[in-house]
Amino acid sequence: MVAKRKVCYDSEPYFIPDKKGSLLQVGFRLTLYGTFPQDWDEASPDSEEYYSIEHDLERLAGAVSDSCEVRHMCGAVTADPSSLSYSQERKMRPDVTVHIPIFDQENFGSPLCDEVRNTTNEAIKMLESAGVRKTRWQD
């Protein structure tokens, strides 16, 4: 599935506003990107293939999230349902996107801690061991 969908990932800090109106980093957000087969002519959020890609990405995100559940730190969320994103980094291919937020759900709003950093690193290692590439797919 990873090779078929040419799945890649990226990560970024996850911020929330604090009581003073400043931004506080509480975790990270891993983003999974998957695309249509090369011979697919009509990349569209209305196509059946779109929902198949989204489902595959959600399954992958769920596997990562389930591994973090013991620590109560992860949850999988579909980003921008029924839309496609395009990026120069991925050669403007039509991407379906799923986000995995990683933060301490028991102490939401607390500053970033080592446990969240470690969980993020573990999630990235899991993705990479499954063949998911960072930033872009390389043939």
N, C-alpha and C positions, 0 to 999 in steps of 0.2 A: 504494500500500500504506500509506503514512504516513497519508493522509487516511482511507482505509477503516478502518484500525485505531485512528485517532485517537491516534497515537503521541506520547508526550511523554517528557521525560527529567528527571532530577534528578542532582545530583552531591553527593558528600560525601567528606570525608577518609578515607583508608584507613590504618588503624593496625595495628601488630603489637606484641607485648610485646618490650621489649629485655632485655638480660641482667640488668638491675637490677630488673626487674618493672614498670617504667613503660611507658607507651604511647609509641611512636615513630611519627610519621607518615612513611610511605614512599611514599605516592602518593594517588590518588583512585579513587573508584568511581563510574562513570556507571551509572545505572539507567534502563532503557527500560521504559515501560509501554504496553501495547496492550490494547484492549478489544473486546468483542463488538459486532456490528452492533446498532443501536438496536432493530430489530424482532426481535431474537433473544430468545426467552422463557426459555430454560433455560441460563443461564450456569453451566457446571459443568466441573470438570477432567476429567470423564469424556466430555465431548462431543467430537465430531470437530472442531468449530469451535475448541475450546481448542487442540488440537494444530496447527491451521492458523495460529492467531495466534502460538503459541510458535515455530513454524517461521519465520514472517515476521520476528519480532523477532530470532531467532537469525541470520537472513540479514543483517539490518541491522547487528547487533552484529558479525558476521563481517566485513562490508565495512569498518567502522570499525577493527576489530582488524587486518585485513590491511594497512591503510594504515600502521599503527604497527609492523608486524612487523620492518621494517628496523632499527628502533631496539631491538628485543627488549623492548618495554615493555607490550604489551597481550595480552589473551586474553579470549575471550568465555565466559561461564559462565551457564547457566540457573539462576536462583535458585528455590528451593522448587518443584521440578518437581511438577506435578499439584496445584497449589494456586492460589487466587485471593487477591488482596489488595484491600482497600477503603480509600479515603482521603477525608477531608473535602475535601482540596484538589481532588480529581477527582470531587467530587459523589457519592461512594460507588458509583462504577461498578465492576463486576467487572474487575479488571486481571490480566493475565498479565504477569510480570516477568522481565526478563533483566538481569544485571549485566555490566558491562565493567570489570574492574580494570585500573588503569593504574599501573605501577610499574616500576622498573629490574630486570628479571629477571636481568641479568648480575651485579648487585651487590645482590641481595635482602637487605634488612635495613639498607641504608644510608639515611641521612636523605633526606627529600624534596629534590630538586634542581631547578634551573631547566629541565632537559631534560624532566623528568616534567611540570612545570607547563605548559611549552610544548606538549607532546604532548596534554595534557588540553584545553588551549584549542583546539588544532587539531581534536581529535575533536568538541568542542562546535560549532565552526564548521561542520564537515562535517554534523553532525546538523541544525543549524539551516538550512543551505543546502538540505537535503532536505525541509524543511518540518516537522521535528520541533520541537515547542514545549517550552519550559521549564516544568516543574511540572504544567501542566494544559493540556488541549486547549480552545481557545476557538472556538466556532462563530461 
